Amino acid sequence: MKAERTTVGRHEDNTFQIPAHSVSGHHAEITLRGNDIHVKDLGSTNGTYLNGEAVQETVVQPGQIIRFGMIEARLEASPPPGAPQKKVLDKTTVVPQGVKLSELDQGTQRVTFDPKTSPFQKKKNVAHKVFIGIAIVLAVGIIIVIVKLFKLFP
């Protein structure tokens, strides 16, 4: 990793874009501090895990498995300069890069979301509910003021 700060997420502006529904738009941040590699969850919906345990921020060692939502990655140690490269066979999977515009006309399979069977959670939008509540209270207050004004000036 050449950069000192690297981002992981579904959006294109991340250093490592992972186009998977279980990965948040800006899922996690990986930073290099001295010789330590830190991973920090950025408030993702489906969490960041190190060796199966949920983490907010932690140091990652070579060989450990990091999971972003349902996507797993393993930190590999870099060989020292000049060391012979050995080929390691593992379960590497190529992640598709989404749907191309030309493929949209060919028809697609309909995917439905069932929150009862899905392992993913939806974020609760508390701010939206608070905004609606305040708007209702203000509307009622304005109506009361208008009614009182009409009673004062018949």
C-alpha positions in Angstrom: 0.0 0.0 0.0 1.7 3.2 -1.2 -0.7 5.8 0.2 -0.9 6.5 3.9 -4.7 6.7 3.9 -6.9 4.4 1.8 -10.6 4.2 1.6 -12.8 1.2 0.9 -16.4 1.4 -0.2 -19.0 1.0 -2.9 -18.7 4.6 -4.3 -16.3 5.3 -7.2 -14.4 8.0 -5.1 -12.8 5.3 -2.9 -9.3 4.0 -3.4 -10.7 0.4 -3.4 -14.2 0.4 -4.9 -16.2 -2.8 -4.0 -19.5 -2.8 -6.0 -21.4 -5.0 -3.6 -24.7 -4.2 -1.9 -23.4 -5.3 1.5 -20.6 -2.7 1.3 -21.5 0.9 2.3 -20.7 3.9 0.0 -17.8 4.9 2.3 -17.3 1.7 4.3 -13.9 1.8 6.0 -10.6 3.6 6.1 -7.2 1.9 6.1 -4.2 4.0 7.4 -0.5 3.3 7.7 0.9 4.6 11.0 4.6 3.8 11.1 4.7 0.0 10.5 1.1 -0.6 11.7 -1.9 -0.9 9.4 -5.1 0.4 11.0 -8.6 -0.3 9.7 -11.4 2.0 10.9 -15.2 1.5 10.2 -16.8 4.7 8.8 -20.2 4.0 10.2 -21.1 1.4 7.7 -24.5 -0.3 7.7 -23.2 -3.9 7.7 -20.0 -3.4 9.7 -16.3 -4.1 9.4 -15.0 -7.4 10.9 -11.5 -8.6 11.7 -11.3 -12.4 11.9 -15.1 -12.6 12.4 -15.3 -10.0 15.2 -16.9 -6.6 14.6 -14.4 -3.7 15.0 -14.6 0.1 15.0 -10.9 0.6 14.7 -8.0 -1.9 15.1 -4.5 -2.9 14.0 -4.4 -5.5 11.2 -1.6 -8.1 11.1 -0.5 -10.0 7.9 -2.7 -13.1 7.3 -5.8 -11.7 9.1 -9.1 -11.6 7.4 -11.0 -8.3 7.1 -14.6 -8.4 6.1 -16.4 -5.3 4.7 -20.2 -6.3 4.8 -20.1 -9.7 3.2 -16.8 -9.2 1.2 -13.7 -10.7 2.7 -10.1 -9.6 2.1 -6.8 -10.9 3.6 -3.8 -8.7 4.5 -0.7 -10.1 2.9 2.8 -9.2 3.9 5.0 -7.7 1.1 8.2 -9.6 0.4 11.4 -7.7 1.0 12.9 -6.0 -2.1 14.9 -8.4 -4.2 13.2 -11.5 -2.7 12.0 -14.0 -5.3 8.2 -13.8 -5.9 6.4 -17.0 -5.1 2.9 -17.7 -6.5 0.3 -18.3 -3.9 -2.9 -20.0 -5.0 -6.0 -19.0 -3.0 -9.7 -18.4 -3.4 -9.4 -15.1 -5.2 -12.7 -14.0 -6.8 -13.1 -11.4 -9.5 -15.8 -8.9 -8.5 -17.9 -7.7 -11.5 -18.0 -4.0 -12.2 -21.7 -3.6 -12.2 -24.1 -3.3 -15.2 -23.1 -1.6 -18.5 -25.7 0.7 -20.2 -25.7 -1.6 -23.2 -26.8 -4.5 -21.0 -29.9 -2.7 -19.7 -31.8 -3.2 -22.9 -31.3 -7.0 -22.8 -33.6 -7.4 -19.8 -32.6 -8.2 -16.2 -33.7 -10.5 -13.5 -35.9 -8.8 -10.9 -34.3 -8.9 -7.4 -36.6 -8.3 -4.4 -35.5 -7.4 -0.8 -37.1 -9.2 2.1 -36.0 -7.7 5.4 -37.1 -10.8 7.3 -34.7 -13.1 5.5 -31.9 -10.6 4.6 -28.7 -10.7 6.7 -28.4 -6.9 6.1 -30.0 -4.2 8.2 -31.5 -1.0 7.0 -30.4 2.2 8.7 -33.1 4.0 10.8 -33.8 7.5 9.5 -34.5 9.2 12.8 -33.7 12.7 11.4 -36.4 12.4 8.8 -39.0 11.5 11.5 -37.9 14.5 13.7 -38.1 16.8 10.7 -41.6 15.7 10.0 -42.6 16.1 13.6 -41.2 19.7 13.8 -42.9 20.6 10.5 -46.3 19.4 11.9 -45.9 21.4 15.1 -45.0 24.5 13.2 -47.9 24.1 10.8 -50.4 23.7 13.7 -48.8 26.8 15.3 -49.2 28.9 12.2 -52.8 27.8 11.8 -53.6 28.8 15.4 -51.9 32.3 14.9 -53.9 32.9 11.7 -57.2 31.9 13.4 -56.5 34.3 16.3 -55.6 37.1 13.9 -59.0 36.7 12.1 -60.8 36.8 15.5 -59.0 40.1 16.4 -59.7 41.8 13.0 -63.2 40.8 11.8 
